[in-house]
């Protein structure tokens, strides 16, 4: 059974690089990847917060938020 991995980002260069280098490296046999651009879909900022995301880019995998580098705090995206 596949698990959904959610990659949250804001479209900045740090986020785009992390998406291309990390998020797309996940094993597609194990994970269904969902990419969420919080700058374009502000309605999902609260969802990201509930998942433990404090800054983007971040990957939520198996119920845990992994912060990758530092692009922007979620507060900036509200």
ABEGO torsion letter per residue (X at the ends): XBBBBBBBBAGBAAAAAAAAAAAAABBAAABBBBBBBAAABAAAAAAAAAAGBABOBBBBBGGBBBBBEBABBAAAAX
